[in-house]
Amino acid sequence: MHIVPTDRVRPPCGERTNPLSKLLRLVEGVTLAAEREHYLADSLEYLFPFEHLEMGAPWNGEPLHPGHQDDKGDFQKQNVLDFHSGDAFVVRGWVHCGEWTGPFLRLSYRGGPDSRLWQSCPGGLGEAIRLWLKVGEANTARPLVVPYNRLSGRYEVELWGCSPAVLDHLDQKGAAALARGELQGRPDLVRGNRTDFLPQHTADHHPLAAIAPDHTLHPVLPLAIELAWASADERIWDSQNGRNYRYQFRMPLRGSDHYRQTGTSRSPHGGLGLLEYRNLFSNYGHHRGSDELGRRVAPWSFDAFGRKHPEGTTENFLAVDYLDLSVLYPGGGIGLHRHRDNQEIFVMSQGQGLMITGDWCQHSDRERCFEIRLLKAGHLVLLKAGQLHGLLNTTEESIALLTLGGYD
């Protein structure tokens, strides 16, 4: 990570150089195999890995290393000034064809001479490359053939979780993608059905995490993806020297259709009638010990009471010491940034926007990525300490956002 001095000012939202604008262009540049009407647009989720992150130094002149940024002024905030995207990206969501509706997964690799694989291959990459892929616990026996997409200038393959027979109902664009191998029916890799999480399958008090845990679009469980790219003859690999690339869809978004558990209560708290509840996050009951609302406190980080612990510690709760209601006008955006210590919750109360989260540092189980998905009214996102986050209003209406958090 590169941190720049305080005399560089982050460009205002709306300029092409703003990180939010760059991310929006990446989203808008995604092409899908079939026509748009096949996809449930509000279900699309994006992972954009990045190889370089440029962050602004603290406003008050504190040391650049986050371990020594102990002044709680301005929420210990560091803004993202710029980033360089990686060679690949991944998209998932719901797609329908004929009578079938299910999940899909799209994988894309940069097609120009600036990609790692191209630079390692004398003479270029040709009309197709190869992809070894693992989705959850399922993996390819042989690498997939990934054809070059002349429309996007990238090597791309889109996997639908349906049998090949379903693909007889494709539109003209989808049929052409199927013929050249860009679109494939692979229920062995992309798993789950739209009906798996209907009310009749989520019995009273039954944890949602126990239902279809290998589902590619599970509402509460993260999806782990491991992959490696190769030349057409499989002699040259972009695989991080055999470690492979590891990505995770893991944004903790919850709402009426993304919850831990559901149930009903008669005469709630001595009241009248029936109350139906959905448990969104929990450290109690069946979920005791889940630590969803807690955090690991590093030795250089403050706990909820403003103390440091030389050996580190854990907190199994979410402390709240601020609660704000914000209105974001059309085209506006909360810039990409992180806080060192505090956890935060974004609750969309009116309208919808593109929610962005990400890791500012490398983790052993995943690459650094920006994860982007739609945050709709009634949905919330839990942000962990140090996590990159931002929000973009791409609509023509103002949106209202409730934010709460602690440790600041």
Secondary structure, DSSP 8 states (H G I E B T S, - for coil): -EEE-TTS----TTSTTSHHHHHHHHHHT---SS-GGGB-GGG-EEEEEEEEEEEE--TT---SSGGG----GGGGEEEEEEEEE-SEEEEEEEEEETTEEEEEEEEEEE-STTSHHHHHSTT--TTEEEEEEEETTEE-SS-EEEEEETTTTEEEEEEESS-GGGGGG--HHHHHHHHTTSEEE-TTTS---GGGGSGGGS-TT--GGGSSTT-TT-SSS-EEEEEEEE-TTSSSEESTTTT-EEEEE---EEBTTB-SEEEEEESGGG-SSEEEEEE-S-SSGGGTT--TT-EEE-TTS--TTS---TT-EEE-S----EEEEEEE-TT-EEEEEEESS--EEEEEEESEEEEEEE-SS-BTTB--EEEEEEEETT-EEEE-TT-EEEEE--SSS-EEEEEEE---
